[in-house]
Amino acid sequence: MATLETVTLVLGEDSPLPDSAADVEDLVRLLRGHVAQLGAQTAPGIPALLRAQRLCSDSVPEGYMPSRVYLVRLAEATQELMAHVERGGPGPISVQGGRRWRKPTVNVLRGAVFALALACLVFAASVPRT
């Protein structure tokens, strides 16, 4: 969950770019830590892992725009690696066995709640009054 929060801090639509170089360094340090953790959960040689590790090994460029571009690229690579791990890509550490279910969208959940409420209403209307 922390990985998703850090990636959202960088890539979120409402998230502004960091103001200072120290903020950029902090976010880069966090993302590098997440890449290390996710790398332990996947097999070596996966393209998403190699891309993220390559970006992690680079130093943060000097200058306002180059450092922010590097930060966004590192966040995108981390997001790609996180998606690979969540998909259950092949890896040395298997957290769960069996089939993984997709997370339902908000509209599916809303529809299920509406259907349940409608069924309760029909049932309540069909009960005879005493």
Rosetta constraint file for C-alpha pairs under 8 A:
AtomPair CA 1 CA 5 HARMONIC 6.42 0.50
AtomPair CA 2 CA 6 HARMONIC 6.20 0.50
AtomPair CA 3 CA 7 HARMONIC 6.16 0.50
AtomPair CA 3 CA 31 HARMONIC 7.49 0.50
AtomPair CA 3 CA 34 HARMONIC 6.02 0.50
AtomPair CA 3 CA 82 HARMONIC 7.86 0.50
AtomPair CA 4 CA 8 HARMONIC 5.99 0.50
AtomPair CA 4 CA 79 HARMONIC 7.62 0.50
AtomPair CA 5 CA 9 HARMONIC 6.17 0.50
AtomPair CA 6 CA 10 HARMONIC 6.69 0.50
AtomPair CA 6 CA 27 HARMONIC 7.37 0.50
AtomPair CA 6 CA 30 HARMONIC 7.33 0.50
AtomPair CA 6 CA 31 HARMONIC 7.06 0.50
AtomPair CA 7 CA 11 HARMONIC 5.92 0.50
AtomPair CA 7 CA 12 HARMONIC 7.63 0.50
AtomPair CA 7 CA 31 HARMONIC 7.65 0.50
AtomPair CA 7 CA 75 HARMONIC 5.44 0.50
AtomPair CA 7 CA 76 HARMONIC 7.63 0.50
AtomPair CA 7 CA 78 HARMONIC 7.36 0.50
AtomPair CA 7 CA 79 HARMONIC 6.61 0.50
AtomPair CA 8 CA 12 HARMONIC 4.64 0.50
AtomPair CA 8 CA 15 HARMONIC 7.62 0.50
AtomPair CA 9 CA 15 HARMONIC 5.84 0.50
AtomPair CA 10 CA 15 HARMONIC 6.44 0.50
AtomPair CA 10 CA 16 HARMONIC 7.77 0.50
AtomPair CA 10 CA 17 HARMONIC 7.16 0.50
AtomPair CA 10 CA 71 HARMONIC 7.51 0.50
AtomPair CA 10 CA 72 HARMONIC 6.42 0.50
AtomPair CA 10 CA 75 HARMONIC 6.62 0.50
AtomPair CA 11 CA 15 HARMONIC 6.90 0.50
AtomPair CA 11 CA 72 HARMONIC 6.74 0.50
AtomPair CA 11 CA 75 HARMONIC 7.02 0.50
AtomPair CA 11 CA 76 HARMONIC 7.68 0.50
AtomPair CA 17 CA 68 HARMONIC 7.17 0.50
AtomPair CA 18 CA 23 HARMONIC 5.76 0.50
AtomPair CA 18 CA 24 HARMONIC 6.07 0.50
AtomPair CA 18 CA 68 HARMONIC 7.77 0.50
AtomPair CA 19 CA 23 HARMONIC 6.86 0.50
AtomPair CA 20 CA 24 HARMONIC 6.64 0.50
AtomPair CA 21 CA 25 HARMONIC 6.19 0.50
AtomPair CA 21 CA 64 HARMONIC 7.82 0.50
AtomPair CA 22 CA 26 HARMONIC 6.15 0.50
AtomPair CA 23 CA 27 HARMONIC 6.25 0.50
AtomPair CA 24 CA 28 HARMONIC 6.08 0.50
AtomPair CA 24 CA 67 HARMONIC 7.29 0.50
AtomPair CA 24 CA 68 HARMONIC 7.24 0.50
AtomPair CA 24 CA 71 HARMONIC 7.03 0.50
AtomPair CA 25 CA 29 HARMONIC 6.04 0.50
AtomPair CA 25 CA 60 HARMONIC 7.70 0.50
AtomPair CA 26 CA 30 HARMONIC 6.27 0.50
AtomPair CA 27 CA 31 HARMONIC 6.13 0.50
AtomPair CA 27 CA 71 HARMONIC 7.63 0.50
AtomPair CA 28 CA 32 HARMONIC 6.06 0.50
AtomPair CA 28 CA 71 HARMONIC 6.35 0.50
AtomPair CA 28 CA 74 HARMONIC 7.58 0.50
AtomPair CA 29 CA 33 HARMONIC 6.30 0.50
AtomPair CA 30 CA 34 HARMONIC 6.33 0.50
AtomPair CA 31 CA 35 HARMONIC 6.18 0.50
AtomPair CA 31 CA 74 HARMONIC 7.18 0.50
AtomPair CA 31 CA 75 HARMONIC 6.74 0.50
AtomPair CA 31 CA 78 HARMONIC 6.92 0.50
AtomPair CA 32 CA 36 HARMONIC 6.28 0.50
AtomPair CA 32 CA 56 HARMONIC 5.88 0.50
AtomPair CA 33 CA 37 HARMONIC 6.32 0.50
AtomPair CA 34 CA 38 HARMONIC 6.04 0.50
AtomPair CA 34 CA 78 HARMONIC 7.38 0.50
AtomPair CA 35 CA 39 HARMONIC 5.78 0.50
AtomPair CA 35 CA 49 HARMONIC 7.86 0.50
AtomPair CA 35 CA 52 HARMONIC 6.76 0.50
AtomPair CA 35 CA 53 HARMONIC 7.25 0.50
AtomPair CA 35 CA 78 HARMONIC 6.09 0.50
AtomPair CA 35 CA 81 HARMONIC 7.61 0.50
AtomPair CA 36 CA 40 HARMONIC 6.49 0.50
AtomPair CA 37 CA 41 HARMONIC 6.98 0.50
AtomPair CA 38 CA 42 HARMONIC 6.74 0.50
AtomPair CA 38 CA 81 HARMONIC 7.09 0.50
AtomPair CA 38 CA 82 HARMONIC 6.75 0.50
AtomPair CA 38 CA 85 HARMONIC 7.09 0.50
AtomPair CA 39 CA 43 HARMONIC 7.57 0.50
AtomPair CA 39 CA 44 HARMONIC 7.63 0.50
AtomPair CA 39 CA 49 HARMONIC 6.37 0.50
AtomPair CA 40 CA 93 HARMONIC 7.81 0.50
AtomPair CA 41 CA 85 HARMONIC 6.97 0.50
AtomPair CA 41 CA 91 HARMONIC 6.07 0.50
AtomPair CA 41 CA 92 HARMONIC 6.63 0.50
AtomPair CA 41 CA 93 HARMONIC 5.54 0.50
AtomPair CA 41 CA 94 HARMONIC 7.89 0.50
AtomPair CA 42 CA 46 HARMONIC 7.72 0.50
AtomPair CA 42 CA 49 HARMONIC 7.97 0.50
AtomPair CA 42 CA 85 HARMONIC 6.57 0.50
AtomPair CA 42 CA 89 HARMONIC 7.09 0.50
AtomPair CA 42 CA 90 HARMONIC 6.44 0.50
AtomPair CA 42 CA 91 HARMONIC 4.02 0.50
AtomPair CA 42 CA 92 HARMONIC 6.15 0.50
AtomPair CA 42 CA 93 HARMONIC 7.04 0.50
AtomPair CA 43 CA 90 HARMONIC 6.23 0.50
AtomPair CA 43 CA 91 HARMONIC 4.16 0.50
AtomPair CA 43 CA 92 HARMONIC 5.73 0.50
AtomPair CA 44 CA 49 HARMONIC 7.32 0.50
AtomPair CA 44 CA 91 HARMONIC 7.95 0.50
AtomPair CA 45 CA 49 HARMONIC 6.90 0.50
AtomPair CA 45 CA 50 HARMONIC 6.30 0.50
AtomPair CA 46 CA 50 HARMONIC 6.21 0.50
AtomPair CA 47 CA 51 HARMONIC 6.08 0.50
AtomPair CA 48 CA 52 HARMONIC 6.22 0.50
AtomPair CA 48 CA 77 HARMONIC 6.79 0.50
AtomPair CA 48 CA 80 HARMONIC 6.26 0.50
AtomPair CA 48 CA 81 HARMONIC 5.26 0.50
AtomPair CA 48 CA 84 HARMONIC 7.55 0.50
AtomPair CA 49 CA 53 HARMONIC 6.01 0.50
AtomPair CA 49 CA 81 HARMONIC 6.02 0.50
AtomPair CA 50 CA 54 HARMONIC 5.98 0.50
AtomPair CA 51 CA 55 HARMONIC 6.31 0.50
AtomPair CA 51 CA 77 HARMONIC 6.62 0.50
AtomPair CA 52 CA 56 HARMONIC 6.13 0.50
AtomPair CA 52 CA 74 HARMONIC 6.66 0.50
AtomPair CA 52 CA 77 HARMONIC 5.10 0.50
AtomPair CA 52 CA 78 HARMONIC 6.22 0.50
AtomPair CA 52 CA 81 HARMONIC 7.36 0.50
AtomPair CA 53 CA 57 HARMONIC 6.16 0.50
AtomPair CA 54 CA 58 HARMONIC 6.66 0.50
AtomPair CA 55 CA 73 HARMONIC 7.93 0.50
AtomPair CA 55 CA 74 HARMONIC 6.17 0.50
AtomPair CA 56 CA 74 HARMONIC 7.31 0.50
AtomPair CA 60 CA 67 HARMONIC 5.89 0.50
AtomPair CA 60 CA 70 HARMONIC 6.86 0.50
AtomPair CA 61 CA 66 HARMONIC 5.77 0.50
AtomPair CA 61 CA 67 HARMONIC 5.05 0.50
AtomPair CA 61 CA 70 HARMONIC 7.27 0.50
AtomPair CA 62 CA 66 HARMONIC 6.61 0.50
AtomPair CA 62 CA 67 HARMONIC 6.12 0.50
AtomPair CA 63 CA 67 HARMONIC 6.04 0.50
AtomPair CA 64 CA 68 HARMONIC 6.46 0.50
AtomPair CA 65 CA 69 HARMONIC 6.07 0.50
AtomPair CA 66 CA 70 HARMONIC 6.13 0.50
AtomPair CA 67 CA 71 HARMONIC 6.17 0.50
AtomPair CA 68 CA 72 HARMONIC 6.21 0.50
AtomPair CA 69 CA 73 HARMONIC 6.20 0.50
AtomPair CA 70 CA 74 HARMONIC 6.12 0.50
AtomPair CA 71 CA 75 HARMONIC 6.16 0.50
AtomPair CA 72 CA 76 HARMONIC 6.14 0.50
AtomPair CA 73 CA 77 HARMONIC 6.17 0.50
AtomPair CA 74 CA 78 HARMONIC 6.10 0.50
AtomPair CA 75 CA 79 HARMONIC 6.06 0.50
AtomPair CA 76 CA 80 HARMONIC 6.15 0.50
AtomPair CA 77 CA 81 HARMONIC 6.18 0.50
AtomPair CA 78 CA 82 HARMONIC 6.00 0.50
AtomPair CA 79 CA 83 HARMONIC 6.13 0.50
AtomPair CA 80 CA 84 HARMONIC 6.30 0.50
AtomPair CA 81 CA 85 HARMONIC 6.31 0.50
AtomPair CA 82 CA 86 HARMONIC 6.12 0.50
AtomPair CA 83 CA 87 HARMONIC 6.04 0.50
AtomPair CA 84 CA 88 HARMONIC 6.65 0.50
AtomPair CA 84 CA 89 HARMONIC 5.70 0.50
AtomPair CA 85 CA 89 HARMONIC 5.68 0.50
AtomPair CA 88 CA 100 HARMONIC 7.91 0.50
AtomPair CA 104 CA 108 HARMONIC 6.19 0.50
AtomPair CA 104 CA 109 HARMONIC 6.83 0.50
AtomPair CA 105 CA 109 HARMONIC 6.54 0.50
AtomPair CA 106 CA 110 HARMONIC 6.16 0.50
AtomPair CA 107 CA 111 HARMONIC 6.09 0.50
AtomPair CA 108 CA 112 HARMONIC 6.22 0.50
AtomPair CA 109 CA 113 HARMONIC 6.23 0.50
AtomPair CA 110 CA 114 HARMONIC 6.13 0.50
AtomPair CA 111 CA 115 HARMONIC 6.10 0.50
AtomPair CA 112 CA 116 HARMONIC 6.15 0.50
AtomPair CA 113 CA 117 HARMONIC 6.11 0.50
AtomPair CA 114 CA 118 HARMONIC 6.09 0.50
AtomPair CA 115 CA 119 HARMONIC 6.12 0.50
AtomPair CA 116 CA 120 HARMONIC 6.23 0.50
AtomPair CA 117 CA 121 HARMONIC 6.19 0.50
AtomPair CA 118 CA 122 HARMONIC 6.20 0.50
AtomPair CA 119 CA 123 HARMONIC 6.10 0.50
AtomPair CA 120 CA 124 HARMONIC 6.01 0.50
AtomPair CA 121 CA 125 HARMONIC 6.13 0.50
AtomPair CA 122 CA 126 HARMONIC 6.22 0.50
AtomPair CA 123 CA 127 HARMONIC 6.53 0.50
